[in-house]
Amino acid sequence: MSEDNKNLFSLLWGYSALVAPQKLVFPTHLPFSIVQHFLIHHILLNPHLEIYSPSERYQYTFWKWVTQCLETMPQHDDDEIDDRIYERYISLLGQSRSGPPPQSYTTYYWKSLDVPHDKYQSITLLESRKTIESGTTGLRTWRASFVLADYLIAHPGVIAQKNILELGCGTGFVGIIAAGLTCSDPRPIYMTDVNEDVLARCQNNTQLPCNPSSLHPNVRYCTLNWSDAIGPAVSPLRSMLSDVAPEMILGADLVFDHALFPSLVGVLALALENGANALIALTIRNEDTLKEFLRQAQEGLQFEELLYTPSRTAFVGPSDGDVDGGQEVKIFRFSKKGFRLNQYIL
């Protein structure tokens, strides 16, 4: 993709992911007619974005910014802002812009490393735009999910031909990518969470017909309470995990509350009993928190950090930077003590 096209598509990528306009770069160096044509035919009239559109509050902010930028661009005598852009902006003027941001569809663009550089797939989610909604952080996608998904896209072999169990599935982001990478594989992907609202949102997102996961033949959804691993319900949990027979456990941003560490270590120990491995992506908000989790984990688990930097990131476009922007994310591979950590080509 040429640099000029990349500048134009950055507007699409940013709009789709609800990036604040002030964090986008308007390509004023390009001809007015080319920029406006792209805005109309790739964003305004985009069939996917008409169905899975950003919130009207965000649209108002974006099209107001676009109108202002177009008005300040150098124009030829026959250049003028298309009525369709003005009409979209005017139609949004009455939208309330007070109170917390409403939930919205977001679309992220990505590509496998073995496809042509300009061939992108997309993943669309209905997600909260607040950090906490309905008492949970699971209704919004966090940075660690992007990093883990990026790793899976770069190394699809780690999940190929394996029963997959995801802990804390949230919006479904990681699971959707995993399902998309294994669509031809009938082995099950179990997506789990303790919160019923989160699990329902995950299921709805996974089954959106625009997502590759909708084609997977065997995605399942289960309530899983980590505390059962250290309580009287441990026997039913062990039986459930025996039925699942996970071979790869996935999880993103699971380590943030010290009170949950014994439960998380316990459920990992149970899930890894038969020689499975786990890939867990952790956002490093506090080094002491990570050290305490790893200290508790090493009593029954063995682990290693994967020295992986998503320099060839599969995800494209600007990042809004509002959630965990700039935070370091580390990926760890866990197994039960006494079992070998499977080695993968990195």
Contacts in CASP RR format, 6 or more apart in sequence:
PFRMAT RR
TARGET T0000
AUTHOR 0000-0000-0000
METHOD contacts of the structure
MODEL  1
MSEDNKNLFSLLWGYSALVAPQKLVFPTHLPFSIVQHFLIHHILLNPHLE
IYSPSERYQYTFWKWVTQCLETMPQHDDDEIDDRIYERYISLLGQSRSGP
PPQSYTTYYWKSLDVPHDKYQSITLLESRKTIESGTTGLRTWRASFVLAD
YLIAHPGVIAQKNILELGCGTGFVGIIAAGLTCSDPRPIYMTDVNEDVLA
RCQNNTQLPCNPSSLHPNVRYCTLNWSDAIGPAVSPLRSMLSDVAPEMIL
GADLVFDHALFPSLVGVLALALENGANALIALTIRNEDTLKEFLRQAQEG
LQFEELLYTPSRTAFVGPSDGDVDGGQEVKIFRFSKKGFRLNQYIL
1 9 0 8 1.000
1 117 0 8 1.000
1 118 0 8 1.000
4 27 0 8 1.000
4 30 0 8 1.000
7 25 0 8 1.000
7 27 0 8 1.000
7 30 0 8 1.000
8 27 0 8 1.000
8 30 0 8 1.000
8 34 0 8 1.000
8 35 0 8 1.000
8 38 0 8 1.000
8 42 0 8 1.000
9 42 0 8 1.000
9 316 0 8 1.000
9 317 0 8 1.000
10 24 0 8 1.000
10 25 0 8 1.000
10 317 0 8 1.000
10 318 0 8 1.000
11 24 0 8 1.000
11 26 0 8 1.000
11 27 0 8 1.000
11 38 0 8 1.000
11 39 0 8 1.000
11 43 0 8 1.000
12 38 0 8 1.000
12 42 0 8 1.000
12 43 0 8 1.000
12 46 0 8 1.000
13 19 0 8 1.000
13 109 0 8 1.000
13 316 0 8 1.000
13 317 0 8 1.000
13 318 0 8 1.000
14 24 0 8 1.000
14 317 0 8 1.000
14 318 0 8 1.000
15 43 0 8 1.000
15 49 0 8 1.000
15 54 0 8 1.000
15 62 0 8 1.000
16 49 0 8 1.000
16 54 0 8 1.000
16 106 0 8 1.000
16 107 0 8 1.000
16 108 0 8 1.000
16 109 0 8 1.000
16 122 0 8 1.000
17 106 0 8 1.000
17 107 0 8 1.000
17 108 0 8 1.000
17 317 0 8 1.000
17 318 0 8 1.000
17 319 0 8 1.000
17 320 0 8 1.000
18 54 0 8 1.000
18 55 0 8 1.000
18 58 0 8 1.000
18 104 0 8 1.000
18 106 0 8 1.000
18 129 0 8 1.000
18 320 0 8 1.000
19 318 0 8 1.000
19 319 0 8 1.000
19 320 0 8 1.000
20 61 0 8 1.000
20 320 0 8 1.000
20 322 0 8 1.000
21 61 0 8 1.000
21 62 0 8 1.000
21 65 0 8 1.000
21 66 0 8 1.000
22 65 0 8 1.000
23 318 0 8 1.000
23 320 0 8 1.000
23 321 0 8 1.000
24 65 0 8 1.000
24 318 0 8 1.000
26 35 0 8 1.000
26 65 0 8 1.000
26 66 0 8 1.000
26 69 0 8 1.000
27 35 0 8 1.000
28 69 0 8 1.000
28 72 0 8 1.000
28 73 0 8 1.000
32 70 0 8 1.000
32 73 0 8 1.000
32 74 0 8 1.000
32 75 0 8 1.000
32 76 0 8 1.000
32 79 0 8 1.000
33 76 0 8 1.000
33 79 0 8 1.000
35 70 0 8 1.000
35 73 0 8 1.000
36 70 0 8 1.000
36 79 0 8 1.000
36 81 0 8 1.000
36 82 0 8 1.000
36 85 0 8 1.000
39 66 0 8 1.000
39 85 0 8 1.000
40 82 0 8 1.000
40 84 0 8 1.000
40 85 0 8 1.000
43 49 0 8 1.000
44 84 0 8 1.000
44 85 0 8 1.000
44 88 0 8 1.000
45 84 0 8 1.000
48 107 0 8 1.000
48 122 0 8 1.000
48 124 0 8 1.000
48 210 0 8 1.000
49 107 0 8 1.000
51 210 0 8 1.000
52 105 0 8 1.000
52 107 0 8 1.000
52 124 0 8 1.000
52 208 0 8 1.000
52 210 0 8 1.000
53 59 0 8 1.000
53 105 0 8 1.000
54 62 0 8 1.000
54 104 0 8 1.000
54 105 0 8 1.000
54 106 0 8 1.000
55 101 0 8 1.000
55 102 0 8 1.000
55 103 0 8 1.000
55 104 0 8 1.000
55 105 0 8 1.000
55 129 0 8 1.000
56 92 0 8 1.000
56 95 0 8 1.000
57 95 0 8 1.000
57 96 0 8 1.000
57 97 0 8 1.000
57 101 0 8 1.000
57 102 0 8 1.000
58 101 0 8 1.000
58 104 0 8 1.000
59 88 0 8 1.000
59 92 0 8 1.000
60 89 0 8 1.000
60 92 0 8 1.000
60 93 0 8 1.000
60 95 0 8 1.000
60 97 0 8 1.000
63 85 0 8 1.000
63 88 0 8 1.000
63 89 0 8 1.000
63 92 0 8 1.000
64 89 0 8 1.000
66 85 0 8 1.000
66 89 0 8 1.000
67 81 0 8 1.000
67 85 0 8 1.000
67 86 0 8 1.000
67 89 0 8 1.000
70 81 0 8 1.000
70 85 0 8 1.000
71 81 0 8 1.000
100 129 0 8 1.000
100 130 0 8 1.000
101 129 0 8 1.000
101 130 0 8 1.000
102 129 0 8 1.000
103 126 0 8 1.000
103 127 0 8 1.000
103 128 0 8 1.000
103 129 0 8 1.000
103 133 0 8 1.000
103 139 0 8 1.000
104 126 0 8 1.000
104 127 0 8 1.000
104 129 0 8 1.000
105 124 0 8 1.000
105 125 0 8 1.000
105 126 0 8 1.000
106 124 0 8 1.000
106 125 0 8 1.000
106 127 0 8 1.000
106 141 0 8 1.000
107 122 0 8 1.000
107 123 0 8 1.000
107 124 0 8 1.000
107 125 0 8 1.000
108 122 0 8 1.000
108 123 0 8 1.000
108 124 0 8 1.000
108 125 0 8 1.000
108 315 0 8 1.000
109 120 0 8 1.000
109 121 0 8 1.000
109 122 0 8 1.000
109 315 0 8 1.000
109 316 0 8 1.000
109 317 0 8 1.000
110 120 0 8 1.000
110 121 0 8 1.000
110 122 0 8 1.000
110 123 0 8 1.000
110 149 0 8 1.000
110 153 0 8 1.000
110 177 0 8 1.000
110 314 0 8 1.000
110 315 0 8 1.000
110 316 0 8 1.000
111 117 0 8 1.000
111 119 0 8 1.000
111 120 0 8 1.000
111 121 0 8 1.000
111 314 0 8 1.000
111 316 0 8 1.000
112 121 0 8 1.000
112 153 0 8 1.000
112 156 0 8 1.000
112 181 0 8 1.000
112 314 0 8 1.000
113 153 0 8 1.000
113 154 0 8 1.000
113 312 0 8 1.000
113 314 0 8 1.000
120 316 0 8 1.000
121 212 0 8 1.000
122 210 0 8 1.000
123 173 0 8 1.000
123 176 0 8 1.000
123 177 0 8 1.000
123 211 0 8 1.000
123 212 0 8 1.000
124 205 0 8 1.000
124 208 0 8 1.000
124 210 0 8 1.000
124 211 0 8 1.000
125 141 0 8 1.000
125 171 0 8 1.000
125 172 0 8 1.000
125 173 0 8 1.000
125 176 0 8 1.000
125 205 0 8 1.000
126 171 0 8 1.000
126 201 0 8 1.000
126 204 0 8 1.000
126 205 0 8 1.000
127 139 0 8 1.000
127 140 0 8 1.000
127 141 0 8 1.000
127 171 0 8 1.000
127 201 0 8 1.000
127 205 0 8 1.000
128 138 0 8 1.000
128 139 0 8 1.000
128 140 0 8 1.000
129 140 0 8 1.000
130 140 0 8 1.000
131 137 0 8 1.000
131 140 0 8 1.000
131 323 0 8 1.000
133 139 0 8 1.000
133 140 0 8 1.000
134 197 0 8 1.000
136 195 0 8 1.000
136 197 0 8 1.000
136 198 0 8 1.000
138 168 0 8 1.000
138 170 0 8 1.000
138 171 0 8 1.000
138 193 0 8 1.000
138 195 0 8 1.000
138 198 0 8 1.000
139 170 0 8 1.000
139 171 0 8 1.000
139 197 0 8 1.000
139 198 0 8 1.000
139 201 0 8 1.000
140 171 0 8 1.000
140 323 0 8 1.000
141 170 0 8 1.000
141 171 0 8 1.000
141 172 0 8 1.000
141 173 0 8 1.000
141 323 0 8 1.000
142 252 0 8 1.000
142 253 0 8 1.000
142 283 0 8 1.000
142 323 0 8 1.000
142 324 0 8 1.000
143 253 0 8 1.000
143 283 0 8 1.000
143 323 0 8 1.000
143 324 0 8 1.000
143 325 0 8 1.000
143 326 0 8 1.000
143 327 0 8 1.000
143 329 0 8 1.000
144 252 0 8 1.000
144 253 0 8 1.000
144 281 0 8 1.000
144 282 0 8 1.000
144 283 0 8 1.000
144 324 0 8 1.000
144 329 0 8 1.000
145 171 0 8 1.000
145 173 0 8 1.000
145 174 0 8 1.000
145 252 0 8 1.000
145 253 0 8 1.000
145 281 0 8 1.000
146 173 0 8 1.000
146 315 0 8 1.000
147 252 0 8 1.000
147 281 0 8 1.000
147 310 0 8 1.000
147 329 0 8 1.000
147 331 0 8 1.000
148 174 0 8 1.000
148 250 0 8 1.000
148 251 0 8 1.000
148 252 0 8 1.000
148 279 0 8 1.000
148 281 0 8 1.000
148 331 0 8 1.000
149 173 0 8 1.000
149 174 0 8 1.000
149 177 0 8 1.000
149 314 0 8 1.000
149 315 0 8 1.000
150 310 0 8 1.000
150 313 0 8 1.000
150 314 0 8 1.000
150 315 0 8 1.000
151 158 0 8 1.000
151 279 0 8 1.000
151 281 0 8 1.000
151 306 0 8 1.000
151 308 0 8 1.000
151 310 0 8 1.000
151 331 0 8 1.000
152 158 0 8 1.000
152 159 0 8 1.000
152 174 0 8 1.000
152 177 0 8 1.000
152 178 0 8 1.000
152 181 0 8 1.000
152 250 0 8 1.000
152 279 0 8 1.000
153 177 0 8 1.000
153 181 0 8 1.000
153 314 0 8 1.000
154 308 0 8 1.000
154 310 0 8 1.000
154 312 0 8 1.000
154 314 0 8 1.000
155 344 0 8 1.000
155 345 0 8 1.000
155 346 0 8 1.000
156 181 0 8 1.000
156 182 0 8 1.000
157 344 0 8 1.000
158 248 0 8 1.000
158 279 0 8 1.000
158 344 0 8 1.000
159 178 0 8 1.000
159 181 0 8 1.000
159 182 0 8 1.000
159 248 0 8 1.000
159 250 0 8 1.000
160 181 0 8 1.000
160 182 0 8 1.000
160 185 0 8 1.000
161 185 0 8 1.000
161 187 0 8 1.000
162 187 0 8 1.000
162 247 0 8 1.000
162 248 0 8 1.000
163 187 0 8 1.000
163 188 0 8 1.000
163 190 0 8 1.000
163 244 0 8 1.000
163 245 0 8 1.000
163 246 0 8 1.000
163 247 0 8 1.000
163 248 0 8 1.000
164 175 0 8 1.000
164 178 0 8 1.000
164 182 0 8 1.000
164 187 0 8 1.000
164 188 0 8 1.000
164 189 0 8 1.000
164 190 0 8 1.000
164 246 0 8 1.000
164 247 0 8 1.000
164 248 0 8 1.000
164 249 0 8 1.000
164 250 0 8 1.000
165 190 0 8 1.000
165 192 0 8 1.000
165 241 0 8 1.000
165 244 0 8 1.000
165 246 0 8 1.000
165 248 0 8 1.000
165 249 0 8 1.000
165 250 0 8 1.000
165 271 0 8 1.000
166 172 0 8 1.000
166 174 0 8 1.000
166 175 0 8 1.000
166 178 0 8 1.000
166 189 0 8 1.000
166 190 0 8 1.000
166 191 0 8 1.000
166 192 0 8 1.000
166 249 0 8 1.000
166 250 0 8 1.000
166 251 0 8 1.000
167 192 0 8 1.000
167 224 0 8 1.000
167 226 0 8 1.000
167 249 0 8 1.000
167 250 0 8 1.000
167 251 0 8 1.000
167 254 0 8 1.000
167 264 0 8 1.000
167 267 0 8 1.000
167 268 0 8 1.000
167 271 0 8 1.000
168 192 0 8 1.000
168 193 0 8 1.000
168 194 0 8 1.000
168 198 0 8 1.000
168 224 0 8 1.000
168 251 0 8 1.000
168 252 0 8 1.000
168 254 0 8 1.000
169 175 0 8 1.000
169 191 0 8 1.000
169 192 0 8 1.000
169 193 0 8 1.000
169 198 0 8 1.000
169 199 0 8 1.000
169 202 0 8 1.000
169 221 0 8 1.000
170 193 0 8 1.000
170 198 0 8 1.000
170 201 0 8 1.000
170 202 0 8 1.000
171 198 0 8 1.000
171 201 0 8 1.000
171 202 0 8 1.000
171 205 0 8 1.000
172 191 0 8 1.000
172 201 0 8 1.000
172 202 0 8 1.000
172 205 0 8 1.000
172 206 0 8 1.000
173 252 0 8 1.000
174 250 0 8 1.000
174 251 0 8 1.000
174 252 0 8 1.000
175 189 0 8 1.000
175 191 0 8 1.000
175 206 0 8 1.000
175 213 0 8 1.000
175 219 0 8 1.000
175 250 0 8 1.000
176 205 0 8 1.000
176 206 0 8 1.000
176 211 0 8 1.000
176 212 0 8 1.000
176 213 0 8 1.000
178 189 0 8 1.000
178 250 0 8 1.000
179 189 0 8 1.000
179 206 0 8 1.000
179 212 0 8 1.000
179 213 0 8 1.000
179 216 0 8 1.000
179 219 0 8 1.000
180 211 0 8 1.000
180 212 0 8 1.000
180 213 0 8 1.000
180 215 0 8 1.000
180 216 0 8 1.000
182 189 0 8 1.000
182 216 0 8 1.000
183 212 0 8 1.000
183 213 0 8 1.000
183 215 0 8 1.000
183 216 0 8 1.000
183 217 0 8 1.000
186 217 0 8 1.000
186 218 0 8 1.000
187 218 0 8 1.000
188 218 0 8 1.000
188 219 0 8 1.000
188 220 0 8 1.000
188 244 0 8 1.000
189 216 0 8 1.000
189 218 0 8 1.000
189 219 0 8 1.000
189 220 0 8 1.000
190 220 0 8 1.000
190 221 0 8 1.000
190 222 0 8 1.000
190 244 0 8 1.000
190 246 0 8 1.000
191 199 0 8 1.000
191 202 0 8 1.000
191 203 0 8 1.000
191 206 0 8 1.000
191 219 0 8 1.000
191 220 0 8 1.000
191 221 0 8 1.000
191 222 0 8 1.000
192 199 0 8 1.000
192 221 0 8 1.000
192 222 0 8 1.000
192 223 0 8 1.000
192 224 0 8 1.000
193 199 0 8 1.000
193 202 0 8 1.000
193 223 0 8 1.000
193 224 0 8 1.000
194 223 0 8 1.000
194 224 0 8 1.000
194 225 0 8 1.000
194 226 0 8 1.000
196 223 0 8 1.000
199 221 0 8 1.000
199 222 0 8 1.000
199 223 0 8 1.000
202 221 0 8 1.000
203 221 0 8 1.000
205 211 0 8 1.000
206 213 0 8 1.000
206 214 0 8 1.000
206 219 0 8 1.000
207 213 0 8 1.000
207 214 0 8 1.000
208 214 0 8 1.000
213 219 0 8 1.000
222 240 0 8 1.000
222 244 0 8 1.000
224 237 0 8 1.000
224 240 0 8 1.000
224 267 0 8 1.000
225 233 0 8 1.000
226 260 0 8 1.000
226 263 0 8 1.000
226 264 0 8 1.000
226 266 0 8 1.000
226 267 0 8 1.000
227 263 0 8 1.000
228 234 0 8 1.000
228 236 0 8 1.000
228 237 0 8 1.000
228 267 0 8 1.000
229 237 0 8 1.000
229 263 0 8 1.000
229 266 0 8 1.000
229 267 0 8 1.000
229 269 0 8 1.000
229 270 0 8 1.000
230 262 0 8 1.000
230 263 0 8 1.000
230 266 0 8 1.000
234 270 0 8 1.000
237 267 0 8 1.000
237 270 0 8 1.000
238 270 0 8 1.000
241 270 0 8 1.000
241 271 0 8 1.000
241 273 0 8 1.000
245 274 0 8 1.000
246 271 0 8 1.000
246 276 0 8 1.000
247 276 0 8 1.000
247 277 0 8 1.000
248 276 0 8 1.000
248 277 0 8 1.000
248 278 0 8 1.000
248 279 0 8 1.000
249 268 0 8 1.000
249 271 0 8 1.000
249 272 0 8 1.000
249 276 0 8 1.000
249 277 0 8 1.000
249 278 0 8 1.000
249 279 0 8 1.000
249 280 0 8 1.000
249 334 0 8 1.000
250 278 0 8 1.000
250 279 0 8 1.000
250 280 0 8 1.000
251 278 0 8 1.000
251 279 0 8 1.000
251 280 0 8 1.000
251 281 0 8 1.000
252 280 0 8 1.000
252 281 0 8 1.000
253 281 0 8 1.000
253 282 0 8 1.000
253 283 0 8 1.000
254 260 0 8 1.000
254 264 0 8 1.000
254 280 0 8 1.000
254 282 0 8 1.000
255 261 0 8 1.000
255 264 0 8 1.000
255 280 0 8 1.000
255 282 0 8 1.000
255 289 0 8 1.000
255 290 0 8 1.000
255 293 0 8 1.000
256 283 0 8 1.000
256 285 0 8 1.000
256 289 0 8 1.000
258 289 0 8 1.000
258 292 0 8 1.000
261 292 0 8 1.000
261 293 0 8 1.000
261 296 0 8 1.000
262 296 0 8 1.000
264 293 0 8 1.000
265 293 0 8 1.000
265 296 0 8 1.000
265 297 0 8 1.000
265 299 0 8 1.000
265 300 0 8 1.000
265 301 0 8 1.000
268 278 0 8 1.000
268 297 0 8 1.000
268 301 0 8 1.000
268 334 0 8 1.000
269 300 0 8 1.000
269 301 0 8 1.000
269 336 0 8 1.000
271 278 0 8 1.000
272 278 0 8 1.000
272 301 0 8 1.000
272 334 0 8 1.000
272 335 0 8 1.000
272 336 0 8 1.000
272 339 0 8 1.000
273 336 0 8 1.000
275 335 0 8 1.000
275 336 0 8 1.000
275 339 0 8 1.000
276 335 0 8 1.000
277 333 0 8 1.000
277 334 0 8 1.000
277 335 0 8 1.000
277 341 0 8 1.000
277 342 0 8 1.000
278 333 0 8 1.000
278 334 0 8 1.000
278 335 0 8 1.000
279 306 0 8 1.000
279 331 0 8 1.000
279 332 0 8 1.000
279 333 0 8 1.000
280 331 0 8 1.000
280 332 0 8 1.000
280 333 0 8 1.000
280 334 0 8 1.000
281 329 0 8 1.000
281 330 0 8 1.000
281 331 0 8 1.000
282 290 0 8 1.000
282 293 0 8 1.000
282 329 0 8 1.000
282 330 0 8 1.000
282 331 0 8 1.000
282 332 0 8 1.000
283 324 0 8 1.000
283 327 0 8 1.000
283 328 0 8 1.000
283 329 0 8 1.000
284 290 0 8 1.000
284 327 0 8 1.000
284 328 0 8 1.000
284 329 0 8 1.000
284 330 0 8 1.000
285 324 0 8 1.000
285 327 0 8 1.000
290 330 0 8 1.000
294 303 0 8 1.000
294 332 0 8 1.000
297 303 0 8 1.000
297 334 0 8 1.000
300 336 0 8 1.000
300 337 0 8 1.000
301 334 0 8 1.000
301 335 0 8 1.000
301 336 0 8 1.000
301 337 0 8 1.000
302 334 0 8 1.000
302 335 0 8 1.000
302 336 0 8 1.000
302 337 0 8 1.000
302 338 0 8 1.000
302 339 0 8 1.000
302 341 0 8 1.000
303 332 0 8 1.000
303 333 0 8 1.000
303 334 0 8 1.000
303 335 0 8 1.000
303 341 0 8 1.000
304 332 0 8 1.000
304 333 0 8 1.000
304 341 0 8 1.000
305 330 0 8 1.000
305 331 0 8 1.000
305 332 0 8 1.000
306 331 0 8 1.000
306 332 0 8 1.000
306 333 0 8 1.000
306 346 0 8 1.000
307 346 0 8 1.000
308 331 0 8 1.000
308 346 0 8 1.000
319 325 0 8 1.000
333 341 0 8 1.000
333 342 0 8 1.000
335 341 0 8 1.000
335 342 0 8 1.000
END
